[in-house]
C-alpha cells in the first residue's frame, strides 16, 4: 500500500530523499554553521566566520567545547528520514501494524495503557544503562519513544477505528497528562539546575515524561478532529511538507475524496469518516 501510493519502491525512496535529505544538506551547509560559529565564538574561537566555515566547521571531533559535525536543530529531519526508511523496510516484510493490532488496541482503555507499557518499559530499561545522548546511533532512549509515536500516526491514517478509541478516552488522557505534567513540574522545581535526583525520583520523572507525551498526543488528536477539522487551500502544500509518508499522488486523491466528505457534515469533514473513505 505504501509503495503503491508512491508509484513503487524506487519513487518512494527518491521522494523521501528529496524532501528530507536535500533540506538537511542545505541546512547543514548554510544554517547550522552560523549556530556553531556563535557557540564556539562565545568560547574563545579566535577567527572570523569565513575561516570557520571553510576550515574548522568541517572538522571531526571536539573543537572549542563542541562536537563536529553537528546537525543541531535539524536532528529531527535525520530521525524522520531514518524512521521512514525503517517503516519502508517493515512494510516490505509485512511487519507493519495492521487491522488486527489496531482493532485490539481500539478496545476499552487499551489505547491509553498498552502503548504506555511498551514505551515506559523500554524507556526505564534504558535509563541507567544507556547514556542520553542525541544522535542517530546513540539516542536509543529517544528512539524507543519517537518511533512508536511515528508508527502510531502512520497506523492511525489507515485504521479509522482508532479515532473512536481516542474519542472515548480523551478525557482520561487529559487527566493523565495533567497529573504527569504536575509531577514533572514538581520534580523540576525540587531538583533544579545541576542537582541530580535519586534514582527512584529520576525513574518516576522519566515515566511521567512518557505518560504526558502519549496522553497529550491523544488529547491533541481529539482537539484537532473536533475544532480544526476543515480543509484549506494550503493543506495540500503543507501536507506534502510535513507528512513524509504521504505522496503527492495520495494528497491529490484524498483531496477529491475530502470534498465529498465535507458534504456530510455541517461543521466540516470528519477525520474518521474521511479516513474510512480513504481506505
HELIX and SHEET records of a PDB file:
HELIX    1   1 UNK A    2  UNK A    6  1                                   5    
HELIX    2   2 UNK A    9  UNK A   16  1                                   8    
HELIX    3   3 UNK A   17  UNK A   21  3                                   5    
HELIX    4   4 UNK A   22  UNK A   26  1                                   5    
HELIX    5   5 UNK A   27  UNK A   31  3                                   5    
HELIX    6   6 UNK A   32  UNK A   41  1                                  10    
HELIX    7   7 UNK A   49  UNK A   54  1                                   6    
HELIX    8   8 UNK A   56  UNK A   58  5                                   3    
HELIX    9   9 UNK A   72  UNK A   74  5                                   3    
HELIX   10  10 UNK A   75  UNK A   92  1                                  18    
HELIX   11  11 UNK A   99  UNK A  105  1                                   7    
HELIX   12  12 UNK A  110  UNK A  127  1                                  18    
HELIX   13  13 UNK A  140  UNK A  156  1                                  17    
HELIX   14  14 UNK A  161  UNK A  190  1                                  30    
HELIX   15  15 UNK A  199  UNK A  227  1                                  29    
HELIX   16  16 UNK A  235  UNK A  242  1                                   8    
HELIX   17  17 UNK A  248  UNK A  262  1                                  15    
HELIX   18  18 UNK A  271  UNK A  278  1                                   8    
SHEET    1   A 2 UNK A  61  UNK A  63  0                                        
SHEET    2   A 2 UNK A  66  UNK A  68 -1                                        
END                                                                             
